[in-house]
C-alpha cells in the first residue's frame, strides 16, 4: 500500500453511524478513482464480541465488515483491517484478563478471513499506550497474537507498531518482530498542540498552538521526525508505514494543507528503499 485512506469514525464507533459516518460502496469507488491504492479499516471488534465464554463475535457484525472489505477489494484497493479502540485492554494493560479475549477475537478474525485475498492485511492493535505498555510487555503480546494469527494465516501480512500511541519516539525502545510477512507502522501528529488544536473530543483539555504553523523551523521539525523513522526502518530492515497522520478540521484549511503536504513530502523523500523494497 503506497497511498491509503483511513475510513475512520465508522466501524470503530461503538455502533456504526453513532459518530456521524457510515461507509458506502461509492466511497470505496471514489477512493480508488482518486488514485489511492488502499484503505485502513479501523474496527471496534470488542464492542461486538461476547465478554465471556468463547468471546464470540456477532455474526451480523462480521457480515457488515465483510461487506466493506469486499467493496474495497472489488474496487482494487488493499485493506488493512485494524483492531481499534479496545479501551478496556489498553487501560488495564497487556497482562489483564482482556488478553485472552483479545487473542480470541483475533483467532476468530483470522480464521474468518483465512481464504481472503492477500491484499487483506491484519493490524492487531491500534495505539497501545500507558504505563503498563512497556516495550517488552507489548512485544510479548505481539509475539502471541502473531502466533495466533499464523495458526490459520501463515503468510498474511501483519502490521505492528510501537507503544506510546504508535509514536515515532517509541521506536527507540521497540524491537520489531522477525519473520516474513511483518511490517511496522507509526502515527504522526506533531506538534500535538497544533494538530489537536480546538479538538472537540478533548473538551476543556483541547490545546491551543497560539500561532500559525509553517515556519522553516516548524517544517524542519517534521523532517527530523520522519528521518528518525526512516533511519530506524533502514537500520532494522523493516518495511515501515505512516499509518495515521492529520490535523483537526477546526484548523484553517490552508494550515491543514501546509502541514499535510510537509509530512507527505518528508515521507516521500525520507522513506525509499529497505533491502531493495520500496516502503512508506
HUZIZI-V214112 format. One line per field, one symbol per residue. ss: DSSP state (H for helix, E for strand, L for the rest). psi: psi as a letter, one per 40 degrees, with the letter a starting at -180 (. if undefined). A space follows every 10 residues. Layout:
ss->???
psi->???
This chain:
ss->LLLEEELLLL LLLLLLLLLL LLLLHHHHHH HHHLLLLEEE EEELHHHHEL LLLLLLELHH HHHHHHHHHH HHHHLLLEEE EEELLLHHHH HHLLLLLHHH HHHHHHHHHH HHLLLLLLLE EEELLLLLLL LLLLHHHHHH HHHHHHHHHH LLLLLLLEEE ELHHHHLLHH HHHLLLLLLL LEEEEEEELL LHHHHLLLLH HHHHHLLLLL LLLLLHHHHH HHHHHHHHHH HHHHHHLLLE EEEEELLLLL LLHHHHHHHH HHHHHHHHHH LLEELLEELL
psi->hdhihhgiec eeidhhddfe hhhidddddd dddeeieiih ghhgddeeii eibefhhhdd dddddddddd ddddeeiihh hhhifgdddd deieeieedd dddddddddd ddedeiieeh ihhdhhghii degidddddd ddddddddde degeeihhhi iaafffidde ddehhihiii fhiiiiihfi hddddehfhd eebeehihde iiieiddddd dddddddddd dddddefhhh igdiiiihee iidddddddd dddddddddd hchhfehhi.
